[in-house]
């Protein structure tokens, strides 16, 4: 069983708040689960780069510049390298390889062409890989705008929208194992006193596309390997002595002590609200201990208190329902993690 959460040293709160927020990081499974024998991955560029004059619009003071060109071929290479590096750095697979050349020889850049089973088998045989991850299409729409602003400054902005198709292939399958549609964007904004300085601080069109390629490659790694996500949790506070003691312990990360106070409040309170809040806090305590089943039991109690006494439309009822759903998903994610790590 993998450890799936650790506490970040972050607390955001005000003295009069009924809730204090903390950050945690949860360990999540890959979207794709590979067979146990897949230990070496090959990253392949199977996308045709768009022409230099496609997908790039450049405006100065609202006037389109008809000389605008940008090369996207290296951007796809950067995407492959960034994806391979990000996967390799997780140490989930034994090795991650990058194929040395583009597998597409045509110029139909808008067309999404899958690798055939014969191609996948040949690639695996040549490199010793057990599976292939391929960018089968990657397109960029880039807008660059330069306009005047107050105080005689120029503002330059570059906005790149990224669309792509990423697939995973296994040599024994005659169809892709998985197909992922990518869609994201990256943005720059700078200001300068004149055009010469602005050109120095904004990336060139080619460099902007390369950065966009790296961005989408880095971001896509979580599809293929388990990864950490940053999430927000909360605990409730109160005005009584036990509440204050518990909050003091929690703010110093003495969760065992805080849980003892919350348990006392739950067991001895006559009001439903104190019980509901204490139950929610105990759910957080057990989540931090990685006892997700017990955490789900406590948050379910809290949710029922709020639902039965404050109604479905109450904001705290909604909070507890969200937390209940999150813990349910985490339990399912842990089961998938165990499968991906080969745990029984």
C-alpha positions in Angstrom: 0.0 0.0 0.0 1.4 3.4 -1.0 1.2 6.4 1.2 -1.3 8.7 -0.5 -1.2 12.0 1.3 1.0 14.2 3.3 0.3 17.5 5.0 1.6 20.7 3.6 2.7 23.3 6.1 0.0 25.7 5.1 -2.9 27.2 7.1 -5.0 30.0 5.9 -7.4 31.4 8.4 -8.7 34.3 10.4 -9.2 34.4 14.2 -13.0 34.7 13.9 -13.5 32.1 11.1 -15.5 29.0 11.7 -13.3 27.0 9.3 -9.5 26.8 8.9 -8.1 25.6 5.6 -5.0 23.4 5.1 -3.3 22.1 2.0 -2.6 18.4 1.5 -1.1 16.5 -1.4 -2.8 13.3 -2.4 -1.2 10.5 -4.4 -3.3 9.6 -7.4 -3.2 6.7 -10.0 -2.4 7.1 -13.6 -5.4 7.4 -15.9 -4.0 4.5 -17.9 -3.2 1.2 -16.2 -0.5 -0.9 -18.0 0.0 -4.6 -17.7 2.6 -5.7 -15.2 5.1 -6.7 -17.9 5.3 -3.1 -19.3 8.5 -1.7 -17.8 10.1 0.2 -20.7 8.2 2.9 -22.5 9.0 4.5 -25.9 7.9 8.0 -26.7 7.2 8.6 -30.4 6.5 11.7 -32.6 3.8 10.6 -35.0 2.5 14.2 -35.7 3.1 16.3 -38.8 4.1 19.9 -37.9 1.8 22.6 -39.2 3.2 24.9 -41.9 5.0 28.1 -40.8 2.2 30.3 -42.0 -0.6 28.3 -40.3 -2.2 29.0 -37.0 -0.3 32.2 -36.2 -1.8 35.7 -36.3 0.2 38.8 -35.3 -1.4 42.2 -34.8 0.2 45.6 -34.2 -2.2 48.3 -33.2 -5.0 46.2 -34.6 -3.4 45.7 -38.0 -2.7 42.1 -39.0 1.0 41.5 -40.1 1.0 39.3 -43.2 4.7 38.3 -42.6 4.0 36.4 -39.5 5.5 32.9 -39.5 6.4 30.4 -36.8 8.0 26.9 -37.0 6.1 24.2 -35.1 8.3 21.2 -35.9 10.6 21.6 -32.9 7.6 22.3 -30.6 6.4 18.7 -31.2 9.9 17.4 -30.5 10.0 19.4 -27.2 6.6 18.0 -26.3 7.9 14.4 -26.7 11.1 15.2 -24.7 9.2 16.9 -21.9 6.7 14.0 -21.6 9.5 11.4 -21.6 11.5 13.3 -19.0 8.5 13.8 -16.7 7.6 10.1 -16.9 11.2 9.0 -16.3 11.6 11.2 -13.2 8.7 9.4 -11.4 10.7 6.2 -11.4 7.6 4.2 -12.1 9.0 2.5 -15.2 12.4 1.0 -15.5 13.3 3.1 -18.5 11.7 5.7 -20.9 13.1 6.1 -24.4 12.6 8.7 -27.1 12.5 7.6 -30.7 15.1 9.3 -32.9 12.9 10.3 -35.8 9.3 11.3 -36.9 7.3 8.2 -37.9 5.1 10.3 -40.3 6.4 11.1 -43.8 3.3 12.8 -45.2 2.3 16.5 -45.0 -1.3 16.1 -43.9 -0.8 18.0 -40.6 -4.5 18.3 -39.8 -5.0 14.5 -40.1 -4.9 12.3 -37.1 -3.2 9.0 -38.1 -2.8 6.1 -35.7 0.2 3.8 -35.6 -0.6 0.4 -37.0 0.0 -2.7 -35.0 2.9 -3.6 -37.4 4.5 -0.2 -36.7 4.1 -0.6 -32.9 5.6 -4.1 -33.0 8.5 -2.9 -35.2 9.2 0.0 -32.9 9.1 -2.2 -29.8 11.4 -4.8 -31.4 13.9 -2.1 -32.5 14.1 -0.4 -29.1 13.2 -3.2 -26.7 10.2 -1.2 -25.4 7.1 -2.9 -24.0 4.7 -0.1 -25.0 4.6 3.0 -27.1 3.2 6.5 -26.3 2.7 8.6 -29.4 1.8 12.2 -30.1 -0.4 11.5 -33.2 -1.4 15.1 -33.7 -0.3 18.4 -32.1 -1.6 21.7 -33.3 -1.0 25.3 -32.1 -3.1 28.4 -32.6 -1.0 31.5 -31.6 -2.1 35.1 -31.4 0.4 37.9 -30.8 -0.9 41.4 -30.1 1.0 44.6 -29.6 -1.0 47.7 -28.5 -0.4 51.0 -26.8 -1.2 51.7 -23.2 -1.2 54.6 -20.8 2.1 56.5 -20.0 3.3 55.7 -23.6 4.1 52.1 -22.9 3.5 49.2 -25.3 1.8 46.0 -24.2 2.7 42.7 -25.9 0.6 39.6 -25.4 1.1 36.1 -26.8 -1.7 33.5 -26.4 -1.2 29.9 -27.6 -4.0 27.3 -27.7 -2.9 23.7 -27.9 -4.9 20.8 -29.3 -3.6 17.3 -29.7 -4.1 13.6 -29.7 -2.0 11.4 -27.5 -2.2 7.6 -27.6 -0.8 4.5 -25.8 -0.1 1.4 -27.8 0.7 -2.2 -26.8 2.3 -4.5 -29.4 -0.1 -7.3 -28.8 -3.2 -5.1 -29.5 -4.4 -4.3 -33.0 -6.1 -1.1 -31.7 -4.7 1.6 -29.3 -4.8 0.9 -25.6 -6.0 4.5 -25.0 -6.7 7.7 -26.8 -6.5 11.1 -25.0 -7.6 14.4 -26.5 -5.5 17.3 -25.3 -6.6 20.9 -25.0 -4.8 23.7 -23.1 -3.4 27.1 -23.4 -0.4 29.2 -22.3 -0.1 33.0 -22.2 2.5 35.8 -22.0 2.0 39.5 -21.3 4.8 42.1 -21.0 5.1 45.8 -21.3 8.0 48.1 -22.4 8.8 51.6 -23.5 9.5 50.7 -27.1 9.2 47.9 -29.6 12.9 46.9 -29.4 12.7 46.3 -25.7 9.4 44.5 -26.0 10.9 42.1 -28.6 13.7 41.3 -26.2 11.5 40.4 -23.3 8.7 38.5 -25.2 9.7 35.1 -26.5 10.1 34.8 -30.3 7.3 33.0 -32.1 9.5 29.9 -32.5 10.5 29.9 -28.8 6.9 30.5 -27.7 5.8 27.4 -29.6 8.7 25.3 -28.1 7.6 26.4 -24.6 4.0 25.5 -25.4 5.3 22.1 -26.6 7.2 21.6 -23.3 4.2 22.8 -21.3 1.8 20.2 -22.8 4.3 17.4 -22.6 5.0 18.1 -18.9 1.3 18.4 -18.1 0.4 15.1 -19.8 2.7 12.8 -17.8 0.0 12.2 -15.1 -2.0 10.3 -17.7 0.6 7.5 -17.7 2.1 7.4 -14.2 0.9 7.8 -10.6 1.3 11.4 -9.4 0.8 13.9 -6.6 -2.0 16.5 -6.6 -2.4 19.4 -4.3 -5.8 19.7 -2.7 -7.5 21.8 0.0 -9.2 20.5 3.2 -10.6 22.3 6.3 -11.5 21.8 9.9 -14.1 23.6 12.0 -13.4 25.7 15.0 -15.6 26.8 17.9 -15.7 29.0 20.9 -15.7 26.5 23.8 -12.5 25.5 25.7 -12.3 22.1 24.0 -12.7 23.6 20.6 -10.0 26.1 21.3 -7.6 23.4 22.6 -8.3 21.3 19.5 -7.7 24.2 17.2 -4.4 25.0 18.9 -3.2 21.4 18.5 -4.3 21.3 14.9 -2.6 24.6 14.0 0.6 23.0 15.3 -0.1 19.7 13.5 -0.6 17.8 16.7 -3.4 15.9 15.1 -3.6 13.1 17.6 -4.2 15.6 20.4 -6.7 17.5 18.3 -8.6 14.4 17.5 -8.9 13.5 21.1 -10.6 16.9 21.8 -12.9 16.5 18.7 -13.9 13.0 19.8 -14.7 14.4 23.3 -16.9 17.1 21.7 -18.7 14.6 19.5 -19.4 12.2 22.4 -20.5 14.8 24.9 -22.3 17.5 22.9 -26.1 17.7 22.8 -26.3 20.0 19.8 -26.3 18.5 16.3 -24.0 21.3 14.9 -21.2 20.6 17.3 -21.5 16.9 16.5 -21.5 17.6 12.8 -18.4 19.8 12.9 -16.5 17.4 15.2 -17.4 14.5 12.9 -16.0 16.4 9.9 -12.8 17.2 11.8 -12.4 13.5 12.7 -12.8 12.6 9.1 -9.8 14.9 8.3 -7.8 13.3 11.1 -8.4 9.8 9.7 -7.7 11.0 6.2 -4.3 12.3 7.2 -3.7 8.9 8.9 -4.5 7.2 5.6 -7.4 5.4 7.2 -9.8 6.5 4.4 -12.6 4.1 5.2 -12.9 5.5 8.8 -12.6 9.0 7.4 -15.5 8.3 5.0 -17.6 7.0 8.0 -17.1 10.2 9.9 -17.7 12.6 7.1 -20.9 10.7 6.2 -22.1 11.2 9.8 -21.3 14.9 9.5 -23.2 15.1 6.2 -26.3 13.4 7.6 -26.3 15.9 10.6 -26.2 18.9 8.2 -28.7 17.4 5.7 -31.3 16.4 8.3 -31.0 19.6 10.3 -29.9 22.4 7.9 -31.3 21.0 4.7 -29.8 20.2 1.3 -29.4 23.9 0.3 -27.2 24.8 3.3 -23.6 25.6 2.3 -22.1 23.5 5.0 -24.3 20.5 3.8 -22.8 21.1 0.4 -19.3 21.2 1.8 -19.7 17.9 3.6 -21.3 16.3 0.5 -18.2 17.4 -1.5 -15.9 16.0 1.1 -17.8 12.7 1.2 -17.5 12.4 -2.6 -13.8 13.2 -2.5 -13.1 10.5 0.1 -15.2 8.0 -1.9 -13.1 8.8 -5.0 -9.9 8.5 -3.0 -10.8 5.0 -1.8 -11.4 4.0 -5.4 -8.2 5.7 -6.5 -6.2 3.7 -3.8 -7.6 0.5 -5.2 -6.4 1.5 -8.7 -3.0 2.5 -7.3 -2.6 -0.9 -5.7 -3.4 -2.5 -9.1 -0.9 -0.3 -10.9 1.8 -1.1 -8.3 1.0 -4.7 -8.3 -0.1 -4.7 -4.6 -2.5 -7.5 -3.5 
